[in-house]
Amino acid sequence: MAFKPLHDRVLVRRVESDEKTKGGLIIPDTAKEKPAEGEIVSVGDGARKDSGELIAPSVKAGDRILFGKWSGTEVTLEGEELLIMKESDILGIIG
């Protein structure tokens, strides 16, 4: 992909949730919530301190993450729906 986020932003691909509940019930598309889990596609160089020093990002491409329900801006790149968000919107990295 020919897109690189700037500064402390990351490009995220949502990871789709299961089609069924643990009890085996099928969840229709209209009842599904957008997943708050994703995979980092690309990472910017990092934020800068007031002194100009670069703060390296804590995440890297390929990391699976959790993020807030309303985090990020939805974009379509090369026909794929992705999110661009600040690193601070990421809640954590999944093991």
Jmol script that loads the backbone (N, CA, C; Angstrom):
load data "model"
ATOM      1  N   MET A   1       0.852  -1.177   0.000  1.00  0.00           N
ATOM      2  CA  MET A   1       0.000   0.000   0.000  1.00  0.00           C
ATOM      3  C   MET A   1       0.896   1.238   0.000  1.00  0.00           C
ATOM      4  N   ALA A   2       0.543   2.205  -0.783  1.00  0.00           N
ATOM      5  CA  ALA A   2       1.366   3.398  -0.935  1.00  0.00           C
ATOM      6  C   ALA A   2       0.872   4.546  -0.058  1.00  0.00           C
ATOM      7  N   PHE A   3       0.606   4.262   1.203  1.00  0.00           N
ATOM      8  CA  PHE A   3       0.159   5.309   2.131  1.00  0.00           C
ATOM      9  C   PHE A   3       0.929   5.181   3.430  1.00  0.00           C
ATOM     10  N   LYS A   4       1.515   6.286   3.881  1.00  0.00           N
ATOM     11  CA  LYS A   4       2.231   6.302   5.152  1.00  0.00           C
ATOM     12  C   LYS A   4       1.657   7.435   5.994  1.00  0.00           C
ATOM     13  N   PRO A   5       1.131   7.119   7.177  1.00  0.00           N
ATOM     14  CA  PRO A   5       0.591   8.162   8.051  1.00  0.00           C
ATOM     15  C   PRO A   5       1.701   9.103   8.526  1.00  0.00           C
ATOM     16  N   LEU A   6       1.328  10.306   8.842  1.00  0.00           N
ATOM     17  CA  LEU A   6       2.283  11.293   9.347  1.00  0.00           C
ATOM     18  C   LEU A   6       2.257  11.340  10.868  1.00  0.00           C
ATOM     19  N   HIS A   7       3.356  11.778  11.433  1.00  0.00           N
ATOM     20  CA  HIS A   7       3.522  12.038  12.865  1.00  0.00           C
ATOM     21  C   HIS A   7       3.136  10.823  13.717  1.00  0.00           C
ATOM     22  N   ASP A   8       2.198  10.998  14.659  1.00  0.00           N
ATOM     23  CA  ASP A   8       1.849   9.912  15.582  1.00  0.00           C
ATOM     24  C   ASP A   8       0.562   9.198  15.169  1.00  0.00           C
ATOM     25  N   ARG A   9       0.278   9.187  13.880  1.00  0.00           N
ATOM     26  CA  ARG A   9      -0.934   8.525  13.402  1.00  0.00           C
ATOM     27  C   ARG A   9      -0.619   7.111  12.908  1.00  0.00           C
ATOM     28  N   VAL A  10      -1.645   6.252  12.940  1.00  0.00           N
ATOM     29  CA  VAL A  10      -1.505   4.873  12.487  1.00  0.00           C
ATOM     30  C   VAL A  10      -2.653   4.543  11.533  1.00  0.00           C
ATOM     31  N   LEU A  11      -2.396   3.634  10.616  1.00  0.00           N
ATOM     32  CA  LEU A  11      -3.405   3.143   9.688  1.00  0.00           C
ATOM     33  C   LEU A  11      -3.815   1.759  10.167  1.00  0.00           C
ATOM     34  N   VAL A  12      -5.130   1.541  10.369  1.00  0.00           N
ATOM     35  CA  VAL A  12      -5.630   0.323  10.999  1.00  0.00           C
ATOM     36  C   VAL A  12      -6.670  -0.353  10.117  1.00  0.00           C
ATOM     37  N   ARG A  13      -6.572  -1.677  10.023  1.00  0.00           N
ATOM     38  CA  ARG A  13      -7.582  -2.496   9.344  1.00  0.00           C
ATOM     39  C   ARG A  13      -8.409  -3.165  10.434  1.00  0.00           C
ATOM     40  N   ARG A  14      -9.726  -2.962  10.395  1.00  0.00           N
ATOM     41  CA  ARG A  14     -10.603  -3.592  11.389  1.00  0.00           C
ATOM     42  C   ARG A  14     -10.558  -5.111  11.244  1.00  0.00           C
ATOM     43  N   VAL A  15     -10.642  -5.814  12.370  1.00  0.00           N
ATOM     44  CA  VAL A  15     -10.733  -7.270  12.389  1.00  0.00           C
ATOM     45  C   VAL A  15     -12.191  -7.595  12.635  1.00  0.00           C
ATOM     46  N   GLU A  16     -12.780  -8.354  11.734  1.00  0.00           N
ATOM     47  CA  GLU A  16     -14.206  -8.675  11.828  1.00  0.00           C
ATOM     48  C   GLU A  16     -14.482  -9.599  13.004  1.00  0.00           C
ATOM     49  N   SER A  17     -15.615  -9.391  13.652  1.00  0.00           N
ATOM     50  CA  SER A  17     -16.011 -10.218  14.798  1.00  0.00           C
ATOM     51  C   SER A  17     -16.666 -11.514  14.318  1.00  0.00           C
ATOM     52  N   ASP A  18     -16.907 -12.402  15.253  1.00  0.00           N
ATOM     53  CA  ASP A  18     -17.516 -13.689  14.936  1.00  0.00           C
ATOM     54  C   ASP A  18     -18.940 -13.514  14.420  1.00  0.00           C
ATOM     55  N   GLU A  19     -19.353 -14.455  13.589  1.00  0.00           N
ATOM     56  CA  GLU A  19     -20.706 -14.450  13.034  1.00  0.00           C
ATOM     57  C   GLU A  19     -21.710 -15.052  14.018  1.00  0.00           C
ATOM     58  N   LYS A  20     -21.213 -15.789  15.028  1.00  0.00           N
ATOM     59  CA  LYS A  20     -22.088 -16.465  15.982  1.00  0.00           C
ATOM     60  C   LYS A  20     -21.709 -16.084  17.408  1.00  0.00           C
ATOM     61  N   THR A  21     -22.675 -16.199  18.308  1.00  0.00           N
ATOM     62  CA  THR A  21     -22.400 -16.012  19.727  1.00  0.00           C
ATOM     63  C   THR A  21     -21.787 -17.289  20.272  1.00  0.00           C
ATOM     64  N   LYS A  22     -21.335 -17.253  21.524  1.00  0.00           N
ATOM     65  CA  LYS A  22     -20.771 -18.450  22.152  1.00  0.00           C
ATOM     66  C   LYS A  22     -21.811 -19.558  22.254  1.00  0.00           C
ATOM     67  N   GLY A  23     -23.077 -19.197  22.348  1.00  0.00           N
ATOM     68  CA  GLY A  23     -24.155 -20.177  22.436  1.00  0.00           C
ATOM     69  C   GLY A  23     -24.581 -20.734  21.088  1.00  0.00           C
ATOM     70  N   GLY A  24     -24.018 -20.218  19.986  1.00  0.00           N
ATOM     71  CA  GLY A  24     -24.321 -20.739  18.661  1.00  0.00           C
ATOM     72  C   GLY A  24     -25.350 -19.944  17.878  1.00  0.00           C
ATOM     73  N   LEU A  25     -25.844 -18.831  18.428  1.00  0.00           N
ATOM     74  CA  LEU A  25     -26.815 -18.011  17.703  1.00  0.00           C
ATOM     75  C   LEU A  25     -26.101 -17.196  16.632  1.00  0.00           C
ATOM     76  N   ILE A  26     -26.692 -17.124  15.464  1.00  0.00           N
ATOM     77  CA  ILE A  26     -26.118 -16.340  14.364  1.00  0.00           C
ATOM     78  C   ILE A  26     -26.517 -14.885  14.539  1.00  0.00           C
ATOM     79  N   ILE A  27     -25.535 -13.998  14.429  1.00  0.00           N
ATOM     80  CA  ILE A  27     -25.779 -12.563  14.594  1.00  0.00           C
ATOM     81  C   ILE A  27     -25.999 -11.943  13.217  1.00  0.00           C
ATOM     82  N   PRO A  28     -27.191 -11.347  12.968  1.00  0.00           N
ATOM     83  CA  PRO A  28     -27.416 -10.712  11.662  1.00  0.00           C
ATOM     84  C   PRO A  28     -26.578  -9.448  11.517  1.00  0.00           C
ATOM     85  N   ASP A  29     -26.267  -9.061  10.280  1.00  0.00           N
ATOM     86  CA  ASP A  29     -25.437  -7.889  10.012  1.00  0.00           C
ATOM     87  C   ASP A  29     -26.001  -6.620  10.641  1.00  0.00           C
ATOM     88  N   THR A  30     -27.332  -6.504  10.691  1.00  0.00           N
ATOM     89  CA  THR A  30     -27.950  -5.298  11.241  1.00  0.00           C
ATOM     90  C   THR A  30     -27.743  -5.155  12.742  1.00  0.00           C
ATOM     91  N   ALA A  31     -27.464  -6.261  13.440  1.00  0.00           N
ATOM     92  CA  ALA A  31     -27.293  -6.232  14.893  1.00  0.00           C
ATOM     93  C   ALA A  31     -25.823  -6.160  15.309  1.00  0.00           C
ATOM     94  N   LYS A  32     -24.922  -6.315  14.362  1.00  0.00           N
ATOM     95  CA  LYS A  32     -23.493  -6.310  14.692  1.00  0.00           C
ATOM     96  C   LYS A  32     -23.007  -4.899  14.968  1.00  0.00           C
ATOM     97  N   GLU A  33     -22.124  -4.799  15.940  1.00  0.00           N
ATOM     98  CA  GLU A  33     -21.447  -3.531  16.183  1.00  0.00           C
ATOM     99  C   GLU A  33     -20.141  -3.535  15.414  1.00  0.00           C
ATOM    100  N   LYS A  34     -19.657  -2.342  15.083  1.00  0.00           N
ATOM    101  CA  LYS A  34     -18.355  -2.276  14.434  1.00  0.00           C
ATOM    102  C   LYS A  34     -17.305  -2.751  15.426  1.00  0.00           C
ATOM    103  N   PRO A  35     -16.397  -3.605  14.984  1.00  0.00           N
ATOM    104  CA  PRO A  35     -15.393  -4.109  15.910  1.00  0.00           C
ATOM    105  C   PRO A  35     -14.434  -3.023  16.356  1.00  0.00           C
ATOM    106  N   ALA A  36     -14.002  -3.119  17.608  1.00  0.00           N
ATOM    107  CA  ALA A  36     -13.038  -2.168  18.162  1.00  0.00           C
ATOM    108  C   ALA A  36     -11.682  -2.847  18.266  1.00  0.00           C
ATOM    109  N   GLU A  37     -11.459  -3.806  17.374  1.00  0.00           N
ATOM    110  CA  GLU A  37     -10.195  -4.530  17.320  1.00  0.00           C
ATOM    111  C   GLU A  37      -9.673  -4.410  15.902  1.00  0.00           C
ATOM    112  N   GLY A  38      -8.368  -4.273  15.771  1.00  0.00           N
ATOM    113  CA  GLY A  38      -7.813  -4.127  14.437  1.00  0.00           C
ATOM    114  C   GLY A  38      -6.356  -4.528  14.362  1.00  0.00           C
ATOM    115  N   GLU A  39      -5.832  -4.435  13.147  1.00  0.00           N
ATOM    116  CA  GLU A  39      -4.429  -4.745  12.886  1.00  0.00           C
ATOM    117  C   GLU A  39      -3.774  -3.506  12.294  1.00  0.00           C
ATOM    118  N   ILE A  40      -2.614  -3.154  12.823  1.00  0.00           N
ATOM    119  CA  ILE A  40      -1.878  -1.990  12.324  1.00  0.00           C
ATOM    120  C   ILE A  40      -1.338  -2.310  10.938  1.00  0.00           C
ATOM    121  N   VAL A  41      -1.641  -1.461   9.972  1.00  0.00           N
ATOM    122  CA  VAL A  41      -1.141  -1.618   8.609  1.00  0.00           C
ATOM    123  C   VAL A  41       0.131  -0.803   8.422  1.00  0.00           C
ATOM    124  N   SER A  42       0.121   0.433   8.933  1.00  0.00           N
ATOM    125  CA  SER A  42       1.259   1.338   8.762  1.00  0.00           C
ATOM    126  C   SER A  42       1.306   2.319   9.929  1.00  0.00           C
ATOM    127  N   VAL A  43       2.520   2.773  10.261  1.00  0.00           N
ATOM    128  CA  VAL A  43       2.726   3.669  11.397  1.00  0.00           C
ATOM    129  C   VAL A  43       3.542   4.875  10.957  1.00  0.00           C
ATOM    130  N   GLY A  44       3.186   6.051  11.476  1.00  0.00           N
ATOM    131  CA  GLY A  44       3.966   7.255  11.210  1.00  0.00           C
ATOM    132  C   GLY A  44       5.285   7.235  11.969  1.00  0.00           C
ATOM    133  N   ASP A  45       6.095   8.266  11.776  1.00  0.00           N
ATOM    134  CA  ASP A  45       7.417   8.333  12.402  1.00  0.00           C
ATOM    135  C   ASP A  45       7.366   8.620  13.891  1.00  0.00           C
ATOM    136  N   GLY A  46       6.271   9.193  14.377  1.00  0.00           N
ATOM    137  CA  GLY A  46       6.133   9.494  15.793  1.00  0.00           C
ATOM    138  C   GLY A  46       5.883  10.974  16.035  1.00  0.00           C
ATOM    139  N   ALA A  47       5.510  11.293  17.258  1.00  0.00           N
ATOM    140  CA  ALA A  47       5.249  12.682  17.656  1.00  0.00           C
ATOM    141  C   ALA A  47       6.572  13.375  17.994  1.00  0.00           C
ATOM    142  N   ARG A  48       6.525  14.682  18.115  1.00  0.00           N
ATOM    143  CA  ARG A  48       7.707  15.456  18.487  1.00  0.00           C
ATOM    144  C   ARG A  48       7.458  16.202  19.787  1.00  0.00           C
ATOM    145  N   LYS A  49       8.467  16.211  20.642  1.00  0.00           N
ATOM    146  CA  LYS A  49       8.421  17.003  21.866  1.00  0.00           C
ATOM    147  C   LYS A  49       8.572  18.470  21.494  1.00  0.00           C
ATOM    148  N   ASP A  50       8.354  19.361  22.450  1.00  0.00           N
ATOM    149  CA  ASP A  50       8.534  20.788  22.208  1.00  0.00           C
ATOM    150  C   ASP A  50       9.966  21.106  21.790  1.00  0.00           C
ATOM    151  N   SER A  51      10.915  20.299  22.255  1.00  0.00           N
ATOM    152  CA  SER A  51      12.323  20.508  21.922  1.00  0.00           C
ATOM    153  C   SER A  51      12.654  20.037  20.506  1.00  0.00           C
ATOM    154  N   GLY A  52      11.701  19.357  19.849  1.00  0.00           N
ATOM    155  CA  GLY A  52      11.929  18.850  18.505  1.00  0.00           C
ATOM    156  C   GLY A  52      12.364  17.396  18.471  1.00  0.00           C
ATOM    157  N   GLU A  53      12.610  16.820  19.641  1.00  0.00           N
ATOM    158  CA  GLU A  53      13.040  15.426  19.719  1.00  0.00           C
ATOM    159  C   GLU A  53      11.887  14.499  19.340  1.00  0.00           C
ATOM    160  N   LEU A  54      12.186  13.466  18.549  1.00  0.00           N
ATOM    161  CA  LEU A  54      11.178  12.526  18.079  1.00  0.00           C
ATOM    162  C   LEU A  54      10.852  11.498  19.163  1.00  0.00           C
ATOM    163  N   ILE A  55       9.545  11.262  19.381  1.00  0.00           N
ATOM    164  CA  ILE A  55       9.081  10.225  20.299  1.00  0.00           C
ATOM    165  C   ILE A  55       8.651   9.048  19.432  1.00  0.00           C
ATOM    166  N   ALA A  56       9.375   7.942  19.496  1.00  0.00           N
ATOM    167  CA  ALA A  56       9.081   6.775  18.663  1.00  0.00           C
ATOM    168  C   ALA A  56       7.730   6.169  19.045  1.00  0.00           C
ATOM    169  N   PRO A  57       6.977   5.663  18.069  1.00  0.00           N
ATOM    170  CA  PRO A  57       5.689   5.042  18.375  1.00  0.00           C
ATOM    171  C   PRO A  57       5.860   3.738  19.154  1.00  0.00           C
ATOM    172  N   SER A  58       4.843   3.387  19.950  1.00  0.00           N
ATOM    173  CA  SER A  58       4.870   2.164  20.762  1.00  0.00           C
ATOM    174  C   SER A  58       4.349   0.958  19.997  1.00  0.00           C
ATOM    175  N   VAL A  59       3.731   1.187  18.839  1.00  0.00           N
ATOM    176  CA  VAL A  59       3.175   0.099  18.041  1.00  0.00           C
ATOM    177  C   VAL A  59       3.927  -0.013  16.724  1.00  0.00           C
ATOM    178  N   LYS A  60       3.754  -1.165  16.070  1.00  0.00           N
ATOM    179  CA  LYS A  60       4.401  -1.370  14.769  1.00  0.00           C
ATOM    180  C   LYS A  60       3.417  -2.073  13.839  1.00  0.00           C
ATOM    181  N   ALA A  61       3.697  -2.076  12.566  1.00  0.00           N
ATOM    182  CA  ALA A  61       2.847  -2.751  11.589  1.00  0.00           C
ATOM    183  C   ALA A  61       2.734  -4.228  11.965  1.00  0.00           C
ATOM    184  N   GLY A  62       1.512  -4.753  11.896  1.00  0.00           N
ATOM    185  CA  GLY A  62       1.262  -6.151  12.233  1.00  0.00           C
ATOM    186  C   GLY A  62       0.715  -6.364  13.634  1.00  0.00           C
ATOM    187  N   ASP A  63       0.839  -5.376  14.527  1.00  0.00           N
ATOM    188  CA  ASP A  63       0.298  -5.494  15.888  1.00  0.00           C
ATOM    189  C   ASP A  63      -1.224  -5.543  15.842  1.00  0.00           C
ATOM    190  N   ARG A  64      -1.828  -6.394  16.683  1.00  0.00           N
ATOM    191  CA  ARG A  64      -3.281  -6.406  16.869  1.00  0.00           C
ATOM    192  C   ARG A  64      -3.598  -5.512  18.058  1.00  0.00           C
ATOM    193  N   ILE A  65      -4.561  -4.631  17.885  1.00  0.00           N
ATOM    194  CA  ILE A  65      -4.842  -3.617  18.900  1.00  0.00           C
ATOM    195  C   ILE A  65      -6.329  -3.549  19.240  1.00  0.00           C
ATOM    196  N   LEU A  66      -6.618  -2.912  20.375  1.00  0.00           N
ATOM    197  CA  LEU A  66      -7.973  -2.518  20.752  1.00  0.00           C
ATOM    198  C   LEU A  66      -8.018  -1.003  20.734  1.00  0.00           C
ATOM    199  N   PHE A  67      -9.129  -0.452  20.268  1.00  0.00           N
ATOM    200  CA  PHE A  67      -9.278   1.003  20.232  1.00  0.00           C
ATOM    201  C   PHE A  67     -10.704   1.370  20.608  1.00  0.00           C
ATOM    202  N   GLY A  68     -10.903   2.634  20.934  1.00  0.00           N
ATOM    203  CA  GLY A  68     -12.224   3.115  21.336  1.00  0.00           C
ATOM    204  C   GLY A  68     -13.238   2.996  20.212  1.00  0.00           C
ATOM    205  N   LYS A  69     -14.497   2.840  20.578  1.00  0.00           N
ATOM    206  CA  LYS A  69     -15.585   2.624  19.627  1.00  0.00           C
ATOM    207  C   LYS A  69     -15.683   3.724  18.572  1.00  0.00           C
ATOM    208  N   TRP A  70     -15.440   4.960  18.960  1.00  0.00           N
ATOM    209  CA  TRP A  70     -15.592   6.089  18.026  1.00  0.00           C
ATOM    210  C   TRP A  70     -14.243   6.655  17.602  1.00  0.00           C
ATOM    211  N   SER A  71     -13.182   5.897  17.745  1.00  0.00           N
ATOM    212  CA  SER A  71     -11.836   6.374  17.416  1.00  0.00           C
ATOM    213  C   SER A  71     -11.598   6.383  15.908  1.00  0.00           C
ATOM    214  N   GLY A  72     -10.785   7.318  15.484  1.00  0.00           N
ATOM    215  CA  GLY A  72     -10.291   7.321  14.120  1.00  0.00           C
ATOM    216  C   GLY A  72     -11.230   7.915  13.091  1.00  0.00           C
ATOM    217  N   THR A  73     -10.683   8.042  11.889  1.00  0.00           N
ATOM    218  CA  THR A  73     -11.405   8.546  10.731  1.00  0.00           C
ATOM    219  C   THR A  73     -11.426   7.454   9.681  1.00  0.00           C
ATOM    220  N   GLU A  74     -12.613   7.114   9.202  1.00  0.00           N
ATOM    221  CA  GLU A  74     -12.726   6.062   8.200  1.00  0.00           C
ATOM    222  C   GLU A  74     -12.319   6.598   6.831  1.00  0.00           C
ATOM    223  N   VAL A  75     -11.482   5.836   6.135  1.00  0.00           N
ATOM    224  CA  VAL A  75     -11.045   6.182   4.784  1.00  0.00           C
ATOM    225  C   VAL A  75     -11.108   4.926   3.923  1.00  0.00           C
ATOM    226  N   THR A  76     -11.187   5.112   2.618  1.00  0.00           N
ATOM    227  CA  THR A  76     -11.132   3.996   1.682  1.00  0.00           C
ATOM    228  C   THR A  76      -9.892   4.171   0.825  1.00  0.00           C
ATOM    229  N   LEU A  77      -8.981   3.226   0.919  1.00  0.00           N
ATOM    230  CA  LEU A  77      -7.752   3.247   0.144  1.00  0.00           C
ATOM    231  C   LEU A  77      -7.661   1.967  -0.669  1.00  0.00           C
ATOM    232  N   GLU A  78      -7.504   2.109  -1.968  1.00  0.00           N
ATOM    233  CA  GLU A  78      -7.406   0.964  -2.875  1.00  0.00           C
ATOM    234  C   GLU A  78      -8.578   0.001  -2.684  1.00  0.00           C
ATOM    235  N   GLY A  79      -9.770   0.550  -2.461  1.00  0.00           N
ATOM    236  CA  GLY A  79     -10.978  -0.250  -2.327  1.00  0.00           C
ATOM    237  C   GLY A  79     -11.173  -0.911  -0.967  1.00  0.00           C
ATOM    238  N   GLU A  80     -10.304  -0.628  -0.019  1.00  0.00           N
ATOM    239  CA  GLU A  80     -10.394  -1.231   1.306  1.00  0.00           C
ATOM    240  C   GLU A  80     -10.723  -0.162   2.341  1.00  0.00           C
ATOM    241  N   GLU A  81     -11.683  -0.475   3.237  1.00  0.00           N
ATOM    242  CA  GLU A  81     -12.049   0.472   4.288  1.00  0.00           C
ATOM    243  C   GLU A  81     -11.077   0.343   5.449  1.00  0.00           C
ATOM    244  N   LEU A  82     -10.422   1.444   5.802  1.00  0.00           N
ATOM    245  CA  LEU A  82      -9.425   1.478   6.868  1.00  0.00           C
ATOM    246  C   LEU A  82      -9.714   2.638   7.800  1.00  0.00           C
ATOM    247  N   LEU A  83      -8.985   2.696   8.911  1.00  0.00           N
ATOM    248  CA  LEU A  83      -9.098   3.796   9.870  1.00  0.00           C
ATOM    249  C   LEU A  83      -7.745   4.471  10.016  1.00  0.00           C
ATOM    250  N   ILE A  84      -7.760   5.788  10.122  1.00  0.00           N
ATOM    251  CA  ILE A  84      -6.570   6.537  10.489  1.00  0.00           C
ATOM    252  C   ILE A  84      -6.854   7.123  11.865  1.00  0.00           C
ATOM    253  N   MET A  85      -5.970   6.841  12.822  1.00  0.00           N
ATOM    254  CA  MET A  85      -6.170   7.352  14.178  1.00  0.00           C
ATOM    255  C   MET A  85      -4.842   7.730  14.805  1.00  0.00           C
ATOM    256  N   LYS A  86      -4.931   8.547  15.840  1.00  0.00           N
ATOM    257  CA  LYS A  86      -3.729   8.887  16.601  1.00  0.00           C
ATOM    258  C   LYS A  86      -3.344   7.698  17.473  1.00  0.00           C
ATOM    259  N   GLU A  87      -2.062   7.588  17.737  1.00  0.00           N
ATOM    260  CA  GLU A  87      -1.585   6.501  18.581  1.00  0.00           C
ATOM    261  C   GLU A  87      -2.249   6.557  19.956  1.00  0.00           C
ATOM    262  N   SER A  88      -2.559   7.737  20.439  1.00  0.00           N
ATOM    263  CA  SER A  88      -3.178   7.885  21.771  1.00  0.00           C
ATOM    264  C   SER A  88      -4.595   7.322  21.820  1.00  0.00           C
ATOM    265  N   ASP A  89      -5.246   7.076  20.649  1.00  0.00           N
ATOM    266  CA  ASP A  89      -6.569   6.469  20.615  1.00  0.00           C
ATOM    267  C   ASP A  89      -6.527   4.962  20.828  1.00  0.00           C
ATOM    268  N   ILE A  90      -5.330   4.385  20.760  1.00  0.00           N
ATOM    269  CA  ILE A  90      -5.177   2.941  20.928  1.00  0.00           C
ATOM    270  C   ILE A  90      -5.206   2.626  22.418  1.00  0.00           C
ATOM    271  N   LEU A  91      -6.052   1.675  22.810  1.00  0.00           N
ATOM    272  CA  LEU A  91      -6.195   1.299  24.210  1.00  0.00           C
ATOM    273  C   LEU A  91      -5.146   0.281  24.641  1.00  0.00           C
ATOM    274  N   GLY A  92      -4.725  -0.598  23.729  1.00  0.00           N
ATOM    275  CA  GLY A  92      -3.729  -1.594  24.080  1.00  0.00           C
ATOM    276  C   GLY A  92      -3.415  -2.514  22.923  1.00  0.00           C
ATOM    277  N   ILE A  93      -2.335  -3.282  23.101  1.00  0.00           N
ATOM    278  CA  ILE A  93      -1.895  -4.263  22.116  1.00  0.00           C
ATOM    279  C   ILE A  93      -2.325  -5.639  22.605  1.00  0.00           C
ATOM    280  N   ILE A  94      -2.906  -6.442  21.718  1.00  0.00           N
ATOM    281  CA  ILE A  94      -3.330  -7.792  22.066  1.00  0.00           C
ATOM    282  C   ILE A  94      -2.153  -8.736  21.875  1.00  0.00           C
ATOM    283  N   GLY A  95      -1.797  -9.453  22.957  1.00  0.00           N
ATOM    284  CA  GLY A  95      -0.677 -10.342  23.105  1.00  0.00           C
ATOM    285  C   GLY A  95      -0.201 -11.042  21.914  1.00  0.00           C
TER     286      GLY A  95
END
end "model"
wireframe off; spacefill off
backbone 0.3
color backbone group
